[in-house]
Amino acid sequence: MLNSIVRKALAAVLFAVVPPLAVYGETGKLWIAAASALPGLIVTLVMATAFSRRLTRLTTFVSHILDANTARPELDRSDDEAGDLAAALSEMAPKIDDLVNRLRAELTRREAVLASLDEGVIAVDAKLNVTFRNNSFLQAVGEPKIVEGGPLIRAVRDPELFHMLKEVIDTGRTERRRLRFSVQDGHSYDVSVGPLAHLRSRGAIAILRDVTPGERLERMRRDFIANVSHEFRTPLATIRGYAETLLEGGLEDEENRRKFVEIILANGIRLNNIAADLLTLAELEEGKPQAEAGPVLVGDVIQGALRAVEPAAKLAGIRLEHGEFPKAYVWGYRIRFEQAIVNLVDNAVKFNRPQGEVRIEVREAAEGRVEISVSDTGIGIPRQDLNRVFERFYRVDKARSRQMGGTGLGLSIVKHAVQQMNGTVEVESQLGQGSVFRISVPTCAAPDTVF
């Protein structure tokens, strides 16, 4: 097999020399023919060997032109055609290096951007094999073992997403739908799938955006509007009914007319309380308080809250107990902070048992925080309601709450007031045994002047 330049040159020389040798051999002058052919044969072999080595270096240079980690051989730049080829390759190599480096950098940037997106991203080729996926996609579909290069059908259990990708590859048209994945507790995703056009093949890319928080907010907005309408409708209907009764002859009813007016007044006060709590809640959510924040002495705030609730506690026969308060300061708005404590203590009194007890304790916790707990011996909160007690207008015992004059906004105000101070609030409760609300807020240095 003539698979090298040297062998080809040797074959050509033999082809040119053997016939003359045969002729001279017949005439008896073989040594003359051999002697005359030998120099040409040697020169041809030397030139062929040198040229073969140059081509070998060119081949090695070209084979490593995309490998930046391997040193390329030096090329001989002679004046012949091979030298011109070597010069062209030497000039082209740095340009190829620069192009490859720029392409790698761009690919790295794109992969970093896609990997850091909150939206899930997956790309597939024409055979529906996975070519790229980010961590957000793995979390969305609940499959942490999806590998690039593997078939999509083994990785994604949702048939709708699979059919969307296949349809886009077949038609080349962009598709958009809203899908719900059961593995993520019913999370909803806006899924947009578009074609990926290549010179040799086709593919598709899908982007999954979690719209569950938006749906939850929309549902909360609808519930809030419905609750506000309901909360206003009941006292307004009561006021209207008793006012009409008075106008239709109730003013002459000396026995009941005062009672009618008292009912109208009570419901008017209830409407005012709801409006005031809504304004307070809106102010807390906007984060634009009327006063400036400053250091607040926790003990003074709790003493003020106890004084505010003490008359109602005595009337209900509830004992208010507390220990020594540490001299701890927190950074916040005294009015809102005291309102949060008042709401907790007031609820503990309202939903307590006869001759019950409310205890307020304050302790300095780790990491520069102070913890305030308000516990009661009341009716408690069912387990299924614990996660919702801080929602606006949510009531565990709706009839008793309205009977006590509650607006359903007190605990929501507590949550937002505490969050405004970079704090947290949590609740523990056992039905029939009582509840414990705990507030944890960061402390601050004692001031020269207490706000």
Helices and strands as residue ranges (DSSP letters): H 5-27, H 30-63, H 81-116, E 120-125, E 130-133, H 135-141, G 152-154, H 159-171, E 175-181, G 182-184, E 187-197, E 202-210, H 212-247, G 250-252, H 257-286, E 294-297, H 298-316, E 319-322, E 329-332, H 334-350, E 357-365, E 369-376, G 383-385, H 398-403, H 410-420, E 424-430, E 434-444
